[in-house]
Amino acid sequence: MIQVNEVTKEFHLSNKKVSYIFRVDKKTKQLEQLYFGKHIKHRESFFYLVERENRPANNLYEGDHTSSLEHIKQEYPSFGTTDFRYPAYQIKWEAGDRVTHLEYSSYNITKGKPILEGLPATYVENETEAETLTVILKDAYSDLEVQLNYTIFTDFPVITRSTRFSNHGSEVIELENAMSTSIDLPDANFELVHLNGAWARETHVERKELHTGLQSISSARGASSHAHNPFMALVRPTSTETNGEVYGFSLVYSGNFTAQIEVDTYHVTRAMIGINPFQFSWKLTNGKSFQTPEAVMVYSDEGLNGMSQAFHELYRTRLARGTWRDEERPVLINNWEATYFDFNEEKILEIAENAAELGVELFVLDDGWFNKRNDDTSSLGDWVEDKTKLPNGVKGLSEKIHQLGLKFGLWFEPEMVNKDTKLYEHHPDWIIQVPGKNVSHGRNQFVLDFSRPEVVDNLYHQMDAIIDGSQIDYIKWDMNRYISEAFSIALPSDRQGEVYHRYILGVYDLYERLIAKYPNILFESCAGGGARNDPGMLFYAPQAWASDDTDAVERLKIQYGTSMVYPLSSIGSHVSAVPNHQVGRMTSMDMRSHVAYFGTFGYELDITALSQMDKEAIQKHIQFFKKHRKLVQQGDFYRLKSPFEGNHTAWIVVSKDQTEALVGFYQILGTPNPAYERLQLTGLDTEKMYKVHPMEQARYGDDLMAAGLIFADDVTTESETKWKFNRHGDFTSNIFYLTSKNDSEVEQWG
């Protein structure tokens, strides 16, 4: 998949879906970007893609008017050596200058994909699945070496990139900026799509025009954040969900990031993504290296859905890993919104017993089970059972939960500490703080300094002591505040710029150690909802709590936006009580379930307080989801109607063999005397005949995609069988199941 024209030093990475081409300019020894897009045939020379003309600008060599790097599309640009756009990296030398001149040195090609030590990254299970190109650059003025790593997969329209800086000289280098990828695209006819939000309204889709100059999204909070997700896409103005060109960029990282677009005065678009250079620096002494996180670039000529499906399949099968990667996820119930901190073993077992009777498979004990944790002001850091609540400890409770036929899960927030704990009493220097200056708090808690190995060790041993003696099948790993006043007492003054990155490496290390010892535990990542819902976390926890907001209407936007990048198997989605605890809205049990179906599915309510009617509905919903969860979690997902554009939302998930599909259709507000409406489906086999439940219609795939499902309030079919869509009133929903299998059973619809 990687071809090299040795004479012209052109590199062509290609599979049946995508091509990525760059070359070495022999005169300047710089890497020049030539093409990234739909697959094109290989040729002995791509010189026809080179753009050169005389320009009276700053040029590298006297008498040469065609070597201005400002006018050359580059692979990994620096600043100031005739290029005045934002650079992909920056080095500060001992003399105080920041001038480098990276020149091409050599390359090598390997089968498969090497791991990134200490960092999450996509992987292969067989070396035939990918090929990797490593291009080595050397600085003309020093012993700095930079490796650019490119991997192309056999079956995905994907190029992954990362960069490694190595100091082979005696001079100490300070790395001030290190993007994972940078690419110059030949025009600016794009719109920027990204995901923004805040707590309880994460991953809202925003789409806006590019303009000349700089546009960026970022986080400087110590986590990828509620505010922005480490993802952006460049889309043609005419591109839709199913048509048109899209370039997607996603960073496999959970800390501070920047995703940036710069359009220059010649309409070249420079896109880059990587660690946020704000408050970042890294000292490289002789023999030391720095590895950037991995960036994943997706090309689609089938619109945003095409991009999303590439991310979904890659991240579900070659980023998520371990025992639970391909397993159907258990239907769970979490006690948080049922009890908050006010519970005892008797209450927990009552909830679990009722849940087991209705078909729930996993009970999760949330915050409040340890030390004297009766509110959010105390006890974080001392992970010892509160025997007043759990007289038999976690071990005893887990055994009783298992006796009910349920799996057992437990909540932890290992990265935080309260000041009333023994941990803080013995180690007040273990929190992130600047000595002698104010230390701010969030949610009454402080951030442990995970850049220090001894802190990570302590938390590992505390968690291990609880897990090892209990029957724990699932862990919800929470993180409820950002890092402020980033400073580590353990680091010297000239290494304080390393705190944020060292912190997240410590988090990854703790995950890795626990997974190594307990490979069968299902981890779910959480950070006050979606503050760290990113590809880095997906490497360790195959599902994430997408938002603390469980309102069905708000969840349409949150789950729709999350699906831009992340597979349904990773989206934690629960049915909660009404009035909803976040927005106070009343929605039906049906609608709450119909939204939560398109994720991992579970409950977060006091099931003992529900009416018999609601319990019977829950039992039916669980039975329905269990029949279809493999389809939901492993099928191809398509967005049909956006909650950001109208009163209706719709989506569909189609099995890989196109023999079945599940459609969700949602209405926010009721309208008087509504017009007929047709919902055109997608992803079906044009030649297959599908039976559409609950209407029992028989329709061809091409018919359903072209003519669509007709929505009306009361319809009489030719057989005089009446069926009615639930479009009366606010907050209504419908689920349709399509199957082309002859032996399928008619579903029971309540």
Backbone hydrogen bonds, N-H to C=O, Kabsch-Sander energy under -0.5 kcal/mol:
donor,donor_aa,acceptor,acceptor_aa,energy
3,Q,1,M,-0.6
3,Q,12,H,-2.7
5,N,10,E,-2.6
6,E,4,V,-1.1
9,K,5,N,-1.5
10,E,5,N,-1.4
11,F,22,F,-3.3
12,H,3,Q,-3.0
13,L,11,F,-0.5
13,L,20,Y,-2.9
14,S,1,M,-2.8
14,S,12,H,-0.6
15,N,18,V,-1.9
19,S,37,G,-2.6
20,Y,13,L,-2.3
21,I,35,Y,-3.4
22,F,11,F,-1.9
23,R,32,E,-2.3
24,V,9,K,-2.2
25,D,23,R,-0.6
25,D,30,Q,-3.0
26,K,24,V,-0.7
29,K,25,D,-3.1
32,E,23,R,-3.0
33,Q,73,K,-1.7
34,L,21,I,-2.5
35,Y,21,I,-2.0
37,G,19,S,-2.2
39,H,17,K,-0.7
49,L,46,F,-2.3
50,V,47,F,-1.9
52,R,50,V,-0.6
55,R,65,H,-2.7
57,A,55,R,-2.5
60,L,67,S,-0.7
64,D,61,Y,-1.8
65,H,63,G,-0.6
69,L,67,S,-0.6
70,E,82,T,-1.3
71,H,68,S,-1.7
72,I,69,L,-0.9
75,E,31,L,-1.2
80,G,83,D,-3.0
82,T,80,G,-1.5
88,A,77,P,-2.7
89,Y,77,P,-0.8
90,Q,177,N,-1.9
92,K,174,E,-2.9
93,W,91,I,-0.5
93,W,97,D,-2.8
96,G,93,W,-1.9
100,T,98,R,-0.6
103,E,138,K,-2.6
104,Y,29,K,-2.6
105,S,136,I,-2.7
106,S,136,I,-1.4
108,N,134,T,-1.9
110,T,132,T,-2.6
112,G,127,E,-1.3
112,G,130,A,-3.0
117,E,115,I,-0.7
119,L,116,L,-2.3
123,Y,318,R,-2.0
129,E,126,N,-2.3
130,A,127,E,-0.8
131,E,152,I,-2.0
132,T,110,T,-2.9
133,L,150,Y,-3.2
134,T,108,N,-2.8
135,V,133,L,-0.5
135,V,148,L,-2.6
136,I,106,S,-2.9
136,I,134,T,-0.5
137,L,135,V,-0.5
137,L,146,V,-3.2
138,K,103,E,-2.7
139,D,144,L,-2.3
140,A,101,H,-2.0
142,S,139,D,-0.6
145,E,166,S,-2.8
146,V,137,L,-2.8
147,Q,164,R,-2.8
148,L,135,V,-2.9
148,L,146,V,-0.6
149,N,147,Q,-0.6
149,N,162,S,-2.9
150,Y,133,L,-3.0
150,Y,148,L,-0.5
151,T,160,T,-2.3
152,I,131,E,-2.4
153,F,158,V,-0.9
154,T,129,E,-2.9
158,V,156,F,-2.1
159,I,297,M,-2.5
160,T,151,T,-2.4
161,R,295,A,-2.7
162,S,149,N,-1.5
164,R,147,Q,-2.2
165,F,290,F,-2.7
166,S,145,E,-2.9
167,N,288,K,-2.5
168,H,143,D,-2.2
168,H,166,S,-0.7
173,I,284,L,-2.6
174,E,92,K,-2.0
175,L,173,I,-0.6
175,L,282,W,-3.1
176,E,90,Q,-2.7
176,E,174,E,-0.6
177,N,90,Q,-1.2
179,M,88,A,-3.2
180,S,273,I,-1.4
181,T,273,I,-1.6
182,S,75,E,-0.5
183,I,271,A,-2.4
184,D,74,Q,-0.8
185,L,183,I,-0.6
185,L,269,T,-3.5
190,F,188,A,-2.3
191,E,235,V,-2.8
192,L,208,K,-3.2
193,V,191,E,-0.5
193,V,233,A,-2.8
194,H,206,E,-2.2
195,L,231,F,-0.5
196,N,194,H,-0.5
196,N,204,H,-2.5
197,G,227,A,-1.3
201,R,198,A,-2.3
204,H,196,N,-3.3
206,E,194,H,-2.6
208,K,192,L,-2.1
210,L,190,F,-1.5
213,G,263,V,-2.3
215,Q,261,I,-2.7
217,I,259,A,-2.3
219,S,257,F,-2.2
221,R,223,A,-0.6
224,S,254,S,-1.0
225,S,531,A,-3.0
229,N,195,L,-1.4
231,F,229,N,-3.1
232,M,249,F,-2.1
233,A,193,V,-2.2
234,L,247,Y,-2.8
235,V,191,E,-2.7
235,V,233,A,-0.6
236,R,245,E,-1.9
239,S,236,R,-2.2
240,T,243,N,-2.9
244,G,301,D,-0.9
246,V,300,S,-2.5
247,Y,234,L,-2.8
248,G,246,V,-0.5
248,G,298,V,-2.9
249,F,232,M,-3.0
250,S,296,V,-2.2
251,L,230,P,-2.2
252,V,250,S,-0.5
252,V,294,E,-3.0
253,Y,251,L,-1.9
257,F,219,S,-0.7
258,T,274,G,-2.7
259,A,217,I,-2.7
260,Q,272,M,-2.8
261,I,215,Q,-3.5
262,E,270,R,-2.3
263,V,213,G,-2.6
264,D,262,E,-0.6
264,D,268,V,-2.2
267,H,264,D,-1.9
269,T,185,L,-2.2
270,R,262,E,-3.1
270,R,268,V,-0.6
271,A,183,I,-2.8
271,A,269,T,-0.6
272,M,260,Q,-2.1
273,I,181,T,-1.6
274,G,258,T,-2.0
275,I,178,A,-0.7
276,N,256,N,-0.8
280,F,277,P,-1.9
281,S,497,G,-1.4
282,W,175,L,-1.8
284,L,173,I,-3.4
285,T,283,K,-0.6
287,G,167,N,-3.0
288,K,285,T,-2.2
290,F,165,F,-2.5
292,T,163,T,-2.9
292,T,290,F,-0.5
294,E,120,P,-0.5
294,E,252,V,-0.6
295,A,161,R,-3.0
296,V,250,S,-3.3
297,M,159,I,-2.7
297,M,295,A,-0.5
298,V,248,G,-2.4
299,Y,157,P,-2.2
300,S,246,V,-2.4
303,G,244,G,-2.7
304,L,240,T,-2.0
305,N,241,E,-2.9
306,G,241,E,-0.5
306,G,302,E,-1.2
307,M,303,G,-1.7
308,S,304,L,-2.9
309,Q,305,N,-2.7
310,A,306,G,-1.5
311,F,307,M,-2.1
312,H,308,S,-3.3
313,E,309,Q,-2.4
314,L,310,A,-2.2
315,Y,311,F,-3.1
316,R,312,H,-2.6
317,T,313,E,-1.9
318,R,314,L,-2.7
319,L,315,Y,-0.7
320,A,315,Y,-2.8
323,T,519,P,-0.7
325,R,322,G,-1.4
332,L,601,F,-0.9
333,I,362,L,-2.2
334,N,603,Y,-2.7
335,N,364,V,-1.7
339,T,335,N,-2.5
340,Y,335,N,-0.7
340,Y,336,W,-2.9
342,D,339,T,-1.9
343,F,341,F,-1.3
345,E,389,K,-1.9
348,I,344,N,-2.3
349,L,345,E,-2.6
350,E,346,E,-1.9
351,I,347,K,-2.1
352,A,348,I,-2.5
353,E,349,L,-2.8
354,N,350,E,-2.0
355,A,351,I,-2.5
356,A,352,A,-2.7
357,E,353,E,-1.8
358,L,354,N,-1.0
358,L,355,A,-0.6
359,G,355,A,-0.6
359,G,356,A,-1.0
360,V,355,A,-2.2
361,E,331,V,-2.8
362,L,331,V,-1.6
363,F,407,K,-2.6
364,V,333,I,-2.8
365,L,363,F,-0.5
365,L,409,G,-2.6
366,D,364,V,-0.7
371,N,384,V,-4.0
373,R,370,F,-2.0
374,N,372,K,-1.5
378,S,375,D,-0.8
382,D,379,S,-2.0
383,W,381,G,-0.8
384,V,382,D,-1.8
386,D,369,W,-2.3
387,K,385,E,-1.0
389,K,386,D,-1.0
390,L,386,D,-3.0
393,G,390,L,-2.4
396,G,392,N,-2.1
397,L,393,G,-2.1
398,S,394,V,-3.0
399,E,395,K,-1.9
400,K,396,G,-1.9
401,I,397,L,-2.6
402,H,398,S,-2.1
403,Q,399,E,-1.8
404,L,400,K,-0.9
404,L,401,I,-0.7
405,G,402,H,-1.8
406,L,401,I,-1.7
407,K,361,E,-2.7
409,G,363,F,-2.9
410,L,474,Y,-2.0
411,W,365,L,-1.7
412,F,476,K,-2.6
416,M,413,E,-1.3
417,V,446,F,-2.2
418,N,380,L,-2.4
421,T,418,N,-1.0
425,E,421,T,-2.2
426,H,422,K,-2.6
427,H,423,L,-1.9
430,W,427,H,-2.0
431,I,428,P,-0.8
432,I,447,V,-2.8
433,Q,431,I,-0.5
433,Q,487,F,-1.4
437,K,434,V,-2.2
440,S,438,N,-0.6
442,G,445,Q,-1.7
445,Q,442,G,-1.7
446,F,417,V,-2.6
448,L,415,E,-2.7
448,L,446,F,-0.5
449,D,430,W,-3.4
450,F,448,L,-1.7
452,R,449,D,-1.8
455,V,452,R,-0.9
456,V,452,R,-1.6
457,D,453,P,-2.6
458,N,454,E,-1.9
459,L,455,V,-2.2
460,Y,456,V,-2.5
461,H,457,D,-2.4
462,Q,458,N,-2.1
463,M,459,L,-2.6
464,D,460,Y,-2.8
465,A,461,H,-1.8
466,I,462,Q,-1.2
467,I,463,M,-2.7
468,D,464,D,-3.0
469,G,465,A,-0.7
470,S,467,I,-1.6
472,I,470,S,-1.1
473,D,408,F,-3.4
473,D,471,Q,-0.5
474,Y,408,F,-1.2
475,I,522,L,-2.3
476,K,410,L,-2.2
477,W,475,I,-0.7
477,W,524,E,-2.6
478,D,412,F,-3.1
478,D,476,K,-0.7
483,I,221,R,-2.6
487,F,485,E,-0.6
489,I,487,F,-0.5
491,L,488,S,-1.4
495,R,492,P,-2.0
496,Q,493,S,-1.1
498,E,495,R,-1.7
499,V,496,Q,-1.4
502,R,498,E,-2.9
503,Y,499,V,-2.7
504,I,500,Y,-1.8
505,L,501,H,-2.0
506,G,502,R,-1.8
507,V,503,Y,-1.8
508,Y,504,I,-2.4
509,D,505,L,-2.2
510,L,506,G,-2.1
511,Y,507,V,-2.4
512,E,508,Y,-2.7
513,R,509,D,-2.2
514,L,510,L,-2.1
515,I,511,Y,-2.8
516,A,512,E,-2.1
517,K,513,R,-1.5
518,Y,514,L,-2.8
521,I,518,Y,-1.5
522,L,473,D,-2.8
523,F,521,I,-0.7
524,E,475,I,-2.7
525,S,543,Q,-2.0
526,C,477,W,-2.2
527,A,529,G,-1.8
530,G,528,G,-0.6
531,A,527,A,-1.7
533,N,530,G,-1.0
534,D,532,R,-1.2
536,G,253,Y,-0.5
538,L,534,D,-1.5
539,F,535,P,-1.0
539,F,536,G,-0.7
540,Y,537,M,-1.5
541,A,537,M,-3.2
543,Q,523,F,-0.9
544,A,570,S,-3.4
545,W,525,S,-2.9
546,A,544,A,-0.9
546,A,572,G,-0.8
550,T,548,D,-0.7
555,R,551,D,-2.5
556,L,552,A,-1.0
556,L,553,V,-0.7
557,K,553,V,-0.8
557,K,554,E,-0.5
558,I,554,E,-2.0
559,Q,555,R,-3.1
560,Y,556,L,-1.8
561,G,557,K,-2.6
562,T,558,I,-2.4
563,S,559,Q,-1.7
564,M,561,G,-1.7
565,V,562,T,-1.6
566,Y,562,T,-2.6
570,S,567,P,-2.0
571,I,568,L,-1.5
572,G,544,A,-3.3
572,G,570,S,-0.9
575,V,602,G,-2.5
577,A,604,E,-0.7
580,N,585,R,-2.3
584,G,580,N,-1.9
587,T,585,R,-0.6
588,S,731,F,-0.6
592,R,588,S,-2.3
593,S,589,M,-2.1
594,H,590,D,-3.0
595,V,591,M,-2.0
596,A,592,R,-2.0
597,Y,593,S,-2.1
598,F,595,V,-1.2
599,G,597,Y,-1.9
600,T,571,I,-2.4
602,G,573,S,-0.7
603,Y,332,L,-2.4
604,E,575,V,-2.8
607,I,605,L,-1.3
609,A,606,D,-1.6
610,L,607,I,-0.9
615,K,611,S,-2.3
616,E,612,Q,-2.4
617,A,613,M,-2.0
618,I,614,D,-2.7
619,Q,615,K,-2.4
620,K,616,E,-1.8
621,H,617,A,-2.7
622,I,618,I,-2.8
623,Q,619,Q,-2.1
624,F,620,K,-2.5
625,F,621,H,-2.7
626,K,622,I,-2.6
627,K,623,Q,-1.5
628,H,624,F,-1.1
628,H,625,F,-0.7
629,R,625,F,-1.4
632,V,628,H,-2.4
633,Q,629,R,-2.9
634,Q,630,K,-1.7
635,G,631,L,-1.9
636,D,654,V,-3.4
637,F,635,G,-0.5
638,Y,652,I,-3.2
640,L,650,A,-2.5
641,K,650,A,-2.3
645,E,642,S,-1.4
646,G,642,S,-0.5
649,T,666,Y,-2.2
650,A,641,K,-1.6
651,W,664,G,-2.0
652,I,638,Y,-2.4
653,V,662,L,-2.2
654,V,636,D,-2.8
655,S,660,E,-2.6
658,Q,655,S,-1.9
661,A,738,L,-2.2
662,L,653,V,-2.3
663,V,736,F,-2.8
664,G,651,W,-2.6
665,F,734,N,-2.5
666,Y,649,T,-2.9
667,Q,732,T,-2.9
668,I,647,N,-2.4
677,E,711,F,-1.6
679,L,709,L,-2.6
680,Q,678,R,-0.7
681,L,704,L,-2.1
686,T,684,L,-0.6
688,K,685,D,-0.9
690,Y,688,K,-0.5
690,Y,699,R,-3.8
691,K,739,T,-3.1
692,V,690,Y,-0.6
692,V,697,Q,-3.2
693,H,691,K,-0.7
693,H,737,Y,-3.0
696,E,692,V,-1.9
697,Q,692,V,-1.4
699,R,690,Y,-3.1
699,R,697,Q,-0.6
701,G,685,D,-0.5
701,G,688,K,-2.4
702,D,686,T,-1.4
704,L,700,Y,-2.4
705,M,701,G,-1.8
706,A,702,D,-2.0
707,A,703,D,-2.5
708,G,703,D,-1.8
709,L,679,L,-2.5
711,F,677,E,-4.1
711,F,709,L,-0.5
712,A,710,I,-0.5
715,V,723,W,-1.6
717,T,715,V,-0.5
717,T,721,T,-1.2
720,E,717,T,-2.0
722,K,720,E,-0.6
723,W,715,V,-1.4
725,F,712,A,-1.0
727,R,725,F,-1.8
731,F,668,I,-3.2
732,T,667,Q,-1.8
734,N,665,F,-2.5
736,F,663,V,-2.1
737,Y,693,H,-1.7
738,L,661,A,-2.8
738,L,736,F,-0.5
739,T,691,K,-1.7
740,S,659,T,-2.9
744,S,741,K,-1.1
749,W,747,E,-0.6
750,G,748,Q,-0.5
